[in-house]
Structure formats: C-alpha cells, structure tokens
Amino acid sequence: GGIDIHITHDVFLMALRFGWFGIPPDVEWVPFLGGIAFTLTENKIKLFVKDRFISMNFPYWWKNRI
C-alpha cells in the first residue's frame, strides 16, 4: 500500500472526486492548496477530503479487488 495525494486546480479536483469516488460537486469548492488523498485497504478506500477521513466501498466498476 501507499498513499495517493492529488493537488491541482479546484475544477480538476472536483471532477476527480466525482469520477473516482462519486462525491458530487457542491457549493463548497476545494480550498486554496487543498486536495484529496487516499489509500486502498483490503476491503475499503480510505479517503481524506474536506478535512476528514471517509471510509468507502470500492466503486462498482472495479472488477478486481485488492
């Protein structure tokens, strides 16, 4: 395992958050120098977004699990 950290312009992060994790855009955009970080565990994705950690299932389109 490792940690993926993504920091870029807010519109790209909003698109990545929605496309990868299903978190739709909202009125609270990504702050300046904000980003997302995630790591894959055996059964979940641990995602750090909006100053908190979220544990979520793998997306349904992932055929192979870890």
Distance bins in CASP14 RR format, pairs under 12 A and 6 or more apart:
PFRMAT RR
TARGET T0000
AUTHOR 0000-0000-0000
RMODE 2
METHOD distances of the structure
MODEL  1
1 38 0 0 0 0 0 1 0 0 0 0 0
1 39 1 0 0 1 0 0 0 0 0 0 0
1 40 1 0 0 1 0 0 0 0 0 0 0
1 41 0 0 0 0 1 0 0 0 0 0 0
1 42 0 0 0 0 0 1 0 0 0 0 0
1 45 0 0 0 0 0 1 0 0 0 0 0
1 46 0 0 0 0 0 1 0 0 0 0 0
1 66 0 0 0 0 1 0 0 0 0 0 0
2 37 0 0 0 0 0 1 0 0 0 0 0
2 38 0 0 0 0 1 0 0 0 0 0 0
2 39 1 0 1 0 0 0 0 0 0 0 0
2 40 1 0 0 1 0 0 0 0 0 0 0
2 41 0 0 0 0 0 1 0 0 0 0 0
2 46 0 0 0 0 0 1 0 0 0 0 0
2 66 0 0 0 0 0 1 0 0 0 0 0
3 36 0 0 0 0 0 1 0 0 0 0 0
3 37 1 0 1 0 0 0 0 0 0 0 0
3 38 1 0 0 1 0 0 0 0 0 0 0
3 39 1 0 1 0 0 0 0 0 0 0 0
3 40 0 0 0 0 1 0 0 0 0 0 0
3 41 0 0 0 0 0 1 0 0 0 0 0
3 45 0 0 0 0 0 1 0 0 0 0 0
3 46 0 0 0 0 1 0 0 0 0 0 0
3 47 0 0 0 0 0 1 0 0 0 0 0
3 48 0 0 0 0 1 0 0 0 0 0 0
4 16 0 0 0 0 0 1 0 0 0 0 0
4 20 0 0 0 0 1 0 0 0 0 0 0
4 21 0 0 0 0 0 1 0 0 0 0 0
4 35 0 0 0 0 0 1 0 0 0 0 0
4 36 0 0 0 0 1 0 0 0 0 0 0
4 37 1 0 0 1 0 0 0 0 0 0 0
4 38 1 0 1 0 0 0 0 0 0 0 0
4 39 1 0 0 1 0 0 0 0 0 0 0
4 40 0 0 0 0 1 0 0 0 0 0 0
4 45 0 0 0 0 0 1 0 0 0 0 0
4 46 0 0 0 0 0 1 0 0 0 0 0
4 47 0 0 0 0 1 0 0 0 0 0 0
4 48 0 0 0 0 0 1 0 0 0 0 0
5 13 0 0 0 0 0 1 0 0 0 0 0
5 16 0 0 0 0 0 1 0 0 0 0 0
5 33 0 0 0 0 0 1 0 0 0 0 0
5 34 0 0 0 0 0 1 0 0 0 0 0
5 35 1 0 0 1 0 0 0 0 0 0 0
5 36 1 0 0 1 0 0 0 0 0 0 0
5 37 1 0 1 0 0 0 0 0 0 0 0
5 38 0 0 0 0 1 0 0 0 0 0 0
5 39 0 0 0 0 1 0 0 0 0 0 0
5 47 0 0 0 0 0 1 0 0 0 0 0
5 48 0 0 0 0 1 0 0 0 0 0 0
5 49 0 0 0 0 0 1 0 0 0 0 0
6 12 0 0 0 0 1 0 0 0 0 0 0
6 13 1 0 0 1 0 0 0 0 0 0 0
6 14 0 0 0 0 0 1 0 0 0 0 0
6 15 0 0 0 0 0 1 0 0 0 0 0
6 16 1 0 0 1 0 0 0 0 0 0 0
6 17 0 0 0 0 1 0 0 0 0 0 0
6 20 0 0 0 0 1 0 0 0 0 0 0
6 21 0 0 0 0 0 1 0 0 0 0 0
6 30 0 0 0 0 0 1 0 0 0 0 0
6 34 0 0 0 0 1 0 0 0 0 0 0
6 35 1 0 0 1 0 0 0 0 0 0 0
6 36 1 0 1 0 0 0 0 0 0 0 0
6 37 1 0 0 1 0 0 0 0 0 0 0
6 38 0 0 0 0 1 0 0 0 0 0 0
6 47 0 0 0 0 0 1 0 0 0 0 0
6 48 0 0 0 0 0 1 0 0 0 0 0
6 49 0 0 0 0 0 1 0 0 0 0 0
7 13 1 0 0 1 0 0 0 0 0 0 0
7 16 0 0 0 0 0 1 0 0 0 0 0
7 30 0 0 0 0 1 0 0 0 0 0 0
7 31 0 0 0 0 0 1 0 0 0 0 0
7 32 0 0 0 0 0 1 0 0 0 0 0
7 33 1 0 0 1 0 0 0 0 0 0 0
7 34 1 0 0 1 0 0 0 0 0 0 0
7 35 1 0 1 0 0 0 0 0 0 0 0
7 36 0 0 0 0 1 0 0 0 0 0 0
7 37 0 0 0 0 1 0 0 0 0 0 0
7 48 0 0 0 0 0 1 0 0 0 0 0
8 14 0 0 0 0 0 1 0 0 0 0 0
8 15 0 0 0 0 1 0 0 0 0 0 0
8 16 0 0 0 0 1 0 0 0 0 0 0
8 17 0 0 0 0 0 1 0 0 0 0 0
8 30 0 0 0 0 1 0 0 0 0 0 0
8 33 0 0 0 0 0 1 0 0 0 0 0
8 34 0 0 0 0 1 0 0 0 0 0 0
8 35 1 0 0 1 0 0 0 0 0 0 0
8 36 0 0 0 0 1 0 0 0 0 0 0
9 15 0 0 0 0 1 0 0 0 0 0 0
9 16 0 0 0 0 0 1 0 0 0 0 0
9 29 0 0 0 0 0 1 0 0 0 0 0
9 30 0 0 0 0 1 0 0 0 0 0 0
9 32 0 0 0 0 0 1 0 0 0 0 0
9 33 0 0 0 0 0 1 0 0 0 0 0
9 34 0 0 0 0 0 1 0 0 0 0 0
9 35 0 0 0 0 0 1 0 0 0 0 0
10 16 0 0 0 0 0 1 0 0 0 0 0
10 17 0 0 0 0 0 1 0 0 0 0 0
10 25 0 0 0 0 1 0 0 0 0 0 0
10 28 0 0 0 0 0 1 0 0 0 0 0
10 29 1 0 1 0 0 0 0 0 0 0 0
10 30 1 0 1 0 0 0 0 0 0 0 0
10 31 0 0 0 0 1 0 0 0 0 0 0
10 32 0 0 0 0 1 0 0 0 0 0 0
10 33 0 0 0 0 0 1 0 0 0 0 0
10 34 0 0 0 0 1 0 0 0 0 0 0
10 35 0 0 0 0 1 0 0 0 0 0 0
10 36 0 0 0 0 0 1 0 0 0 0 0
11 17 0 0 0 0 0 1 0 0 0 0 0
11 18 0 0 0 0 0 1 0 0 0 0 0
11 25 0 0 0 0 1 0 0 0 0 0 0
11 29 0 0 0 0 1 0 0 0 0 0 0
11 30 0 0 0 0 1 0 0 0 0 0 0
12 18 0 0 0 0 0 1 0 0 0 0 0
12 19 0 0 0 0 0 1 0 0 0 0 0
12 20 0 0 0 0 0 1 0 0 0 0 0
12 25 0 0 0 0 0 1 0 0 0 0 0
12 29 0 0 0 0 0 1 0 0 0 0 0
12 30 0 0 0 0 1 0 0 0 0 0 0
12 34 0 0 0 0 0 1 0 0 0 0 0
12 35 0 0 0 0 0 1 0 0 0 0 0
12 36 0 0 0 0 0 1 0 0 0 0 0
13 19 0 0 0 0 0 1 0 0 0 0 0
13 20 0 0 0 0 0 1 0 0 0 0 0
13 21 0 0 0 0 0 1 0 0 0 0 0
13 23 0 0 0 0 0 1 0 0 0 0 0
13 25 0 0 0 0 1 0 0 0 0 0 0
13 29 0 0 0 0 1 0 0 0 0 0 0
13 30 1 0 1 0 0 0 0 0 0 0 0
13 31 0 0 0 0 0 1 0 0 0 0 0
13 32 0 0 0 0 0 1 0 0 0 0 0
13 33 0 0 0 0 0 1 0 0 0 0 0
13 34 1 0 0 1 0 0 0 0 0 0 0
13 35 1 0 1 0 0 0 0 0 0 0 0
13 36 1 0 0 1 0 0 0 0 0 0 0
13 37 0 0 0 0 0 1 0 0 0 0 0
13 49 0 0 0 0 1 0 0 0 0 0 0
13 50 0 0 0 0 0 1 0 0 0 0 0
14 20 0 0 0 0 0 1 0 0 0 0 0
14 21 0 0 0 0 0 1 0 0 0 0 0
14 22 0 0 0 0 0 1 0 0 0 0 0
14 23 0 0 0 0 1 0 0 0 0 0 0
14 24 0 0 0 0 1 0 0 0 0 0 0
14 25 1 0 1 0 0 0 0 0 0 0 0
14 26 0 0 0 0 1 0 0 0 0 0 0
14 27 0 0 0 0 0 1 0 0 0 0 0
14 28 0 0 0 0 0 1 0 0 0 0 0
14 29 1 0 0 1 0 0 0 0 0 0 0
14 30 1 0 0 1 0 0 0 0 0 0 0
14 34 0 0 0 0 0 1 0 0 0 0 0
14 35 0 0 0 0 0 1 0 0 0 0 0
14 36 0 0 0 0 0 1 0 0 0 0 0
14 49 0 0 0 0 0 1 0 0 0 0 0
14 50 0 0 0 0 0 1 0 0 0 0 0
15 21 0 0 0 0 0 1 0 0 0 0 0
15 22 0 0 0 0 0 1 0 0 0 0 0
15 23 0 0 0 0 0 1 0 0 0 0 0
15 24 0 0 0 0 0 1 0 0 0 0 0
15 25 0 0 0 0 1 0 0 0 0 0 0
15 29 0 0 0 0 0 1 0 0 0 0 0
15 30 0 0 0 0 0 1 0 0 0 0 0
15 36 0 0 0 0 0 1 0 0 0 0 0
16 22 0 0 0 0 0 1 0 0 0 0 0
16 23 0 0 0 0 1 0 0 0 0 0 0
16 25 0 0 0 0 0 1 0 0 0 0 0
16 30 0 0 0 0 1 0 0 0 0 0 0
16 35 0 0 0 0 1 0 0 0 0 0 0
16 36 1 0 0 1 0 0 0 0 0 0 0
16 37 0 0 0 0 0 1 0 0 0 0 0
16 38 0 0 0 0 0 1 0 0 0 0 0
16 47 0 0 0 0 0 1 0 0 0 0 0
16 49 0 0 0 0 0 1 0 0 0 0 0
17 23 1 0 1 0 0 0 0 0 0 0 0
17 24 0 0 0 0 1 0 0 0 0 0 0
17 25 1 0 0 1 0 0 0 0 0 0 0
17 26 0 0 0 0 1 0 0 0 0 0 0
17 28 0 0 0 0 0 1 0 0 0 0 0
17 29 0 0 0 0 0 1 0 0 0 0 0
17 30 0 0 0 0 1 0 0 0 0 0 0
17 34 0 0 0 0 0 1 0 0 0 0 0
17 35 0 0 0 0 1 0 0 0 0 0 0
17 36 1 0 0 1 0 0 0 0 0 0 0
17 37 0 0 0 0 0 1 0 0 0 0 0
17 38 0 0 0 0 0 1 0 0 0 0 0
17 47 0 0 0 0 1 0 0 0 0 0 0
17 48 0 0 0 0 0 1 0 0 0 0 0
17 49 1 0 0 1 0 0 0 0 0 0 0
17 50 0 0 0 0 1 0 0 0 0 0 0
17 54 0 0 0 0 0 1 0 0 0 0 0
17 56 0 0 0 0 0 1 0 0 0 0 0
18 24 1 0 1 0 0 0 0 0 0 0 0
18 25 1 0 0 1 0 0 0 0 0 0 0
18 26 0 0 0 0 0 1 0 0 0 0 0
18 30 0 0 0 0 0 1 0 0 0 0 0
18 36 0 0 0 0 0 1 0 0 0 0 0
18 49 0 0 0 0 0 1 0 0 0 0 0
18 59 0 0 0 0 0 1 0 0 0 0 0
19 25 0 0 0 0 0 1 0 0 0 0 0
19 36 0 0 0 0 0 1 0 0 0 0 0
19 59 0 0 0 0 1 0 0 0 0 0 0
19 61 0 0 0 0 0 1 0 0 0 0 0
20 36 0 0 0 0 1 0 0 0 0 0 0
20 38 0 0 0 0 1 0 0 0 0 0 0
20 40 0 0 0 0 0 1 0 0 0 0 0
20 45 0 0 0 0 1 0 0 0 0 0 0
20 47 0 0 0 0 1 0 0 0 0 0 0
20 49 0 0 0 0 0 1 0 0 0 0 0
20 56 0 0 0 0 0 1 0 0 0 0 0
20 58 0 0 0 0 0 1 0 0 0 0 0
20 59 1 0 0 1 0 0 0 0 0 0 0
20 61 0 0 0 0 0 1 0 0 0 0 0
20 62 0 0 0 0 0 1 0 0 0 0 0
21 36 0 0 0 0 1 0 0 0 0 0 0
21 37 0 0 0 0 0 1 0 0 0 0 0
21 38 1 0 0 1 0 0 0 0 0 0 0
21 44 0 0 0 0 0 1 0 0 0 0 0
21 45 1 0 0 1 0 0 0 0 0 0 0
21 46 0 0 0 0 0 1 0 0 0 0 0
21 47 1 0 0 1 0 0 0 0 0 0 0
21 48 0 0 0 0 0 1 0 0 0 0 0
21 49 1 0 0 1 0 0 0 0 0 0 0
21 50 0 0 0 0 0 1 0 0 0 0 0
21 54 0 0 0 0 1 0 0 0 0 0 0
21 55 0 0 0 0 0 1 0 0 0 0 0
21 56 1 0 0 1 0 0 0 0 0 0 0
21 57 0 0 0 0 0 1 0 0 0 0 0
21 58 0 0 0 0 0 1 0 0 0 0 0
21 59 1 0 0 1 0 0 0 0 0 0 0
21 62 0 0 0 0 0 1 0 0 0 0 0
22 36 0 0 0 0 0 1 0 0 0 0 0
22 45 0 0 0 0 0 1 0 0 0 0 0
22 47 0 0 0 0 0 1 0 0 0 0 0
22 49 0 0 0 0 0 1 0 0 0 0 0
22 54 0 0 0 0 0 1 0 0 0 0 0
22 56 0 0 0 0 1 0 0 0 0 0 0
22 57 0 0 0 0 0 1 0 0 0 0 0
22 58 0 0 0 0 0 1 0 0 0 0 0
22 59 1 0 0 1 0 0 0 0 0 0 0
22 60 0 0 0 0 0 1 0 0 0 0 0
22 61 0 0 0 0 0 1 0 0 0 0 0
23 30 0 0 0 0 0 1 0 0 0 0 0
23 36 0 0 0 0 1 0 0 0 0 0 0
23 38 0 0 0 0 0 1 0 0 0 0 0
23 45 0 0 0 0 0 1 0 0 0 0 0
23 47 0 0 0 0 1 0 0 0 0 0 0
23 49 1 0 0 1 0 0 0 0 0 0 0
23 50 0 0 0 0 1 0 0 0 0 0 0
23 54 0 0 0 0 1 0 0 0 0 0 0
23 56 0 0 0 0 1 0 0 0 0 0 0
23 59 0 0 0 0 0 1 0 0 0 0 0
26 49 0 0 0 0 0 1 0 0 0 0 0
26 50 0 0 0 0 1 0 0 0 0 0 0
28 34 0 0 0 0 0 1 0 0 0 0 0
28 49 0 0 0 0 0 1 0 0 0 0 0
28 50 1 0 0 1 0 0 0 0 0 0 0
28 51 0 0 0 0 0 1 0 0 0 0 0
29 35 0 0 0 0 0 1 0 0 0 0 0
29 50 0 0 0 0 0 1 0 0 0 0 0
30 36 0 0 0 0 1 0 0 0 0 0 0
30 49 0 0 0 0 1 0 0 0 0 0 0
30 50 0 0 0 0 1 0 0 0 0 0 0
30 51 0 0 0 0 0 1 0 0 0 0 0
31 49 0 0 0 0 0 1 0 0 0 0 0
31 50 0 0 0 0 1 0 0 0 0 0 0
31 51 0 0 0 0 1 0 0 0 0 0 0
34 48 0 0 0 0 0 1 0 0 0 0 0
34 49 0 0 0 0 1 0 0 0 0 0 0
34 50 0 0 0 0 1 0 0 0 0 0 0
34 51 0 0 0 0 1 0 0 0 0 0 0
35 47 0 0 0 0 0 1 0 0 0 0 0
35 48 0 0 0 0 1 0 0 0 0 0 0
35 49 1 0 0 1 0 0 0 0 0 0 0
35 50 0 0 0 0 1 0 0 0 0 0 0
35 51 0 0 0 0 0 1 0 0 0 0 0
36 45 0 0 0 0 0 1 0 0 0 0 0
36 46 0 0 0 0 0 1 0 0 0 0 0
36 47 1 0 0 1 0 0 0 0 0 0 0
36 48 1 0 0 1 0 0 0 0 0 0 0
36 49 1 0 1 0 0 0 0 0 0 0 0
36 50 0 0 0 0 1 0 0 0 0 0 0
36 51 0 0 0 0 0 1 0 0 0 0 0
36 52 0 0 0 0 0 1 0 0 0 0 0
36 53 0 0 0 0 0 1 0 0 0 0 0
36 54 0 0 0 0 0 1 0 0 0 0 0
37 45 0 0 0 0 0 1 0 0 0 0 0
37 46 0 0 0 0 1 0 0 0 0 0 0
37 47 1 0 0 1 0 0 0 0 0 0 0
37 48 1 0 1 0 0 0 0 0 0 0 0
37 49 0 0 0 0 1 0 0 0 0 0 0
37 50 0 0 0 0 0 1 0 0 0 0 0
37 51 0 0 0 0 0 1 0 0 0 0 0
37 52 0 0 0 0 0 1 0 0 0 0 0
37 53 0 0 0 0 1 0 0 0 0 0 0
37 54 0 0 0 0 0 1 0 0 0 0 0
38 44 0 0 0 0 0 1 0 0 0 0 0
38 45 1 0 1 0 0 0 0 0 0 0 0
38 46 1 0 0 1 0 0 0 0 0 0 0
38 47 1 0 1 0 0 0 0 0 0 0 0
38 48 1 0 0 1 0 0 0 0 0 0 0
38 49 0 0 0 0 1 0 0 0 0 0 0
38 53 0 0 0 0 1 0 0 0 0 0 0
38 54 0 0 0 0 1 0 0 0 0 0 0
38 55 0 0 0 0 0 1 0 0 0 0 0
38 56 0 0 0 0 1 0 0 0 0 0 0
38 58 0 0 0 0 0 1 0 0 0 0 0
38 59 0 0 0 0 0 1 0 0 0 0 0
39 45 1 0 0 1 0 0 0 0 0 0 0
39 46 1 0 1 0 0 0 0 0 0 0 0
39 47 0 0 0 0 1 0 0 0 0 0 0
39 48 0 0 0 0 1 0 0 0 0 0 0
39 53 0 0 0 0 0 1 0 0 0 0 0
39 54 0 0 0 0 0 1 0 0 0 0 0
39 55 0 0 0 0 0 1 0 0 0 0 0
39 56 0 0 0 0 0 1 0 0 0 0 0
39 66 0 0 0 0 0 1 0 0 0 0 0
40 46 1 0 0 1 0 0 0 0 0 0 0
40 47 0 0 0 0 0 1 0 0 0 0 0
40 55 0 0 0 0 0 1 0 0 0 0 0
40 56 0 0 0 0 0 1 0 0 0 0 0
40 57 0 0 0 0 0 1 0 0 0 0 0
40 58 0 0 0 0 1 0 0 0 0 0 0
40 59 0 0 0 0 0 1 0 0 0 0 0
40 62 0 0 0 0 1 0 0 0 0 0 0
40 64 0 0 0 0 0 1 0 0 0 0 0
40 65 0 0 0 0 1 0 0 0 0 0 0
40 66 1 0 1 0 0 0 0 0 0 0 0
41 47 0 0 0 0 0 1 0 0 0 0 0
41 53 0 0 0 0 0 1 0 0 0 0 0
41 55 0 0 0 0 1 0 0 0 0 0 0
41 56 0 0 0 0 0 1 0 0 0 0 0
41 57 0 0 0 0 0 1 0 0 0 0 0
41 58 0 0 0 0 1 0 0 0 0 0 0
41 65 0 0 0 0 0 1 0 0 0 0 0
41 66 1 0 0 1 0 0 0 0 0 0 0
42 58 0 0 0 0 0 1 0 0 0 0 0
42 65 0 0 0 0 1 0 0 0 0 0 0
42 66 1 0 1 0 0 0 0 0 0 0 0
43 55 0 0 0 0 1 0 0 0 0 0 0
43 56 0 0 0 0 0 1 0 0 0 0 0
43 57 0 0 0 0 1 0 0 0 0 0 0
43 58 0 0 0 0 1 0 0 0 0 0 0
43 65 1 0 0 1 0 0 0 0 0 0 0
43 66 0 0 0 0 1 0 0 0 0 0 0
44 53 0 0 0 0 0 1 0 0 0 0 0
44 54 0 0 0 0 1 0 0 0 0 0 0
44 55 1 0 1 0 0 0 0 0 0 0 0
44 56 1 0 0 1 0 0 0 0 0 0 0
44 57 1 0 0 1 0 0 0 0 0 0 0
44 58 1 0 0 1 0 0 0 0 0 0 0
44 59 0 0 0 0 0 1 0 0 0 0 0
44 65 0 0 0 0 0 1 0 0 0 0 0
44 66 0 0 0 0 1 0 0 0 0 0 0
45 53 0 0 0 0 0 1 0 0 0 0 0
45 54 0 0 0 0 1 0 0 0 0 0 0
45 55 1 0 0 1 0 0 0 0 0 0 0
45 56 1 0 1 0 0 0 0 0 0 0 0
45 57 1 0 0 1 0 0 0 0 0 0 0
45 58 1 0 0 1 0 0 0 0 0 0 0
45 59 0 0 0 0 1 0 0 0 0 0 0
45 62 0 0 0 0 1 0 0 0 0 0 0
45 65 0 0 0 0 0 1 0 0 0 0 0
45 66 0 0 0 0 1 0 0 0 0 0 0
46 52 0 0 0 0 0 1 0 0 0 0 0
46 53 1 0 0 1 0 0 0 0 0 0 0
46 54 1 0 0 1 0 0 0 0 0 0 0
46 55 1 0 1 0 0 0 0 0 0 0 0
46 56 0 0 0 0 1 0 0 0 0 0 0
46 57 0 0 0 0 0 1 0 0 0 0 0
46 58 0 0 0 0 0 1 0 0 0 0 0
47 53 1 0 0 1 0 0 0 0 0 0 0
47 54 1 0 1 0 0 0 0 0 0 0 0
47 55 1 0 0 1 0 0 0 0 0 0 0
47 56 1 0 0 1 0 0 0 0 0 0 0
47 57 0 0 0 0 0 1 0 0 0 0 0
47 58 0 0 0 0 0 1 0 0 0 0 0
47 59 0 0 0 0 0 1 0 0 0 0 0
48 54 1 0 0 1 0 0 0 0 0 0 0
48 55 0 0 0 0 0 1 0 0 0 0 0
48 56 0 0 0 0 0 1 0 0 0 0 0
49 55 0 0 0 0 0 1 0 0 0 0 0
49 56 0 0 0 0 0 1 0 0 0 0 0
56 62 0 0 0 0 0 1 0 0 0 0 0
57 65 0 0 0 0 0 1 0 0 0 0 0
58 64 0 0 0 0 1 0 0 0 0 0 0
58 65 1 0 0 1 0 0 0 0 0 0 0
58 66 0 0 0 0 1 0 0 0 0 0 0
59 65 0 0 0 0 0 1 0 0 0 0 0
END
